[in-house]
Amino acid sequence: MPLLIRYALSSAFLLIILTGCSRNEDPALTTVEGIVTNKYTGERVSGAVLEVQKITPMLFNTPSQDSITGGVSDSDGHYKLTFTALGRKQYRVRLVGGATLADLNNYHDLDSYHYGALINNGKGNNADFEVTPYKPVKININSSKDGKTDISFSFVNADQGDWFGGSIFFDTTRTNQQFSLTKTMWVLPDRPYCFFKYTANRVRGYGYNYSFRDESRTIIRRTVLYTDTTVINFD
C-alpha cells in the first residue's frame, strides 16, 4: 500500500477515535434531587448539607473524590442540585453530615470505596436520604490505675455493621493514679456497643519499642437506643 494512502487511512482512523472520545466527553446538564428524612421520627430534615462528587479511579490507590457542587435541604427536607457532567465520568451525591447527622442509607458499594448515590449523567435523578442525629452517651469515670503506668477508656460497636468507635480518655503518667471525670461521646443510635477500661504496665524494650504487662480489662456492653438516655459508669 502506498505510503500516502496508509497515512490518509491512519489519519482518518485517528479522527474517528478522537471524535468518538469527544462525544463521550460531551457535557450533559444533570440534576439530582430528593428528600432528607429522620429515620426514627419520620420528620423531614432541613439544613442537611448535600454535595455532588466526581469519582476518578486511581491505578494503585483509592479513587479521588472531587466536590463539584453542593447545597442544603429546605424547610420541607427537599434538595436539588444541578451540574454539568462529562459523559465518561462517574458522579455521586452524598450527605455531608459532619458531627451532627449520619447517613443511614450509606449508598456504599461493597466492592469499592465510593460513598453516595450513583448519578446517571445527563438525566434527572432521585436520591432520598434517611438520616439520624448522633446520640450522646455520658461516661462517668471514677477509677484508679491500681499502681500501673497506663489507663485507657474506649468504645466500639459490637454488631456486624460498619466500624464505629473511638478513644474516650487515656493517661500514661505513672504518678497519676486516681481519675474522676465525665466525658460525653456521640454515637449512632440503635446499635450495640462495648465500652472498655484497660490498665497495664508499660515496659520499655529495645530502642523505642514498648511491651505491656499485668493487663486488666473491664467491658460494659450496652445497646444505645434512639429514645434512650445512656450513662456508662466506670468505678
Rosetta blueprint (number, residue, H / E / L):
1 M L
2 P L
3 L H
4 L H
5 I H
6 R H
7 Y H
8 A H
9 L H
10 S H
11 S H
12 A H
13 F H
14 L H
15 L H
16 I H
17 I H
18 L H
19 T H
20 G H
21 C H
22 S H
23 R H
24 N H
25 E L
26 D L
27 P E
28 A E
29 L E
30 T E
31 T E
32 V E
33 E E
34 G E
35 I E
36 V E
37 T E
38 N E
39 K L
40 Y L
41 T L
42 G L
43 E L
44 R E
45 V L
46 S L
47 G L
48 A L
49 V E
50 L E
51 E E
52 V E
53 Q E
54 K E
55 I E
56 T E
57 P E
58 M E
59 L L
60 F L
61 N E
62 T E
63 P E
64 S E
65 Q E
66 D E
67 S E
68 I E
69 T E
70 G E
71 G E
72 V E
73 S L
74 D L
75 S L
76 D L
77 G L
78 H E
79 Y E
80 K E
81 L E
82 T E
83 F E
84 T E
85 A E
86 L E
87 G L
88 R L
89 K L
90 Q E
91 Y E
92 R E
93 V E
94 R E
95 L E
96 V L
97 G L
98 G L
99 A L
100 T L
101 L E
102 A E
103 D E
104 L L
105 N L
106 N L
107 Y L
108 H E
109 D L
110 L L
111 D L
112 S L
113 Y L
114 H L
115 Y E
116 G L
117 A E
118 L E
119 I L
120 N L
121 N L
122 G L
123 K L
124 G E
125 N E
126 N E
127 A L
128 D L
129 F E
130 E E
131 V E
132 T E
133 P E
134 Y L
135 K E
136 P E
137 V E
138 K E
139 I E
140 N E
141 I E
142 N E
143 S E
144 S E
145 K L
146 D L
147 G L
148 K L
149 T L
150 D E
151 I E
152 S E
153 F E
154 S E
155 F E
156 V E
157 N E
158 A L
159 D L
160 Q L
161 G L
162 D L
163 W L
164 F L
165 G E
166 G E
167 S E
168 I E
169 F E
170 F E
171 D E
172 T L
173 T L
174 R L
175 T L
176 N L
177 Q L
178 Q E
179 F E
180 S E
181 L E
182 T E
183 K E
184 T E
185 M E
186 W E
187 V E
188 L L
189 P L
190 D L
191 R E
192 P E
193 Y E
194 C E
195 F E
196 F E
197 K E
198 Y E
199 T E
200 A E
201 N E
202 R E
203 V E
204 R E
205 G L
206 Y L
207 G L
208 Y L
209 N L
210 Y E
211 S E
212 F E
213 R E
214 D E
215 E E
216 S E
217 R E
218 T E
219 I E
220 I E
221 R E
222 R E
223 T E
224 V E
225 L L
226 Y L
227 T L
228 D L
229 T L
230 T E
231 V E
232 I E
233 N E
234 F E
235 D L
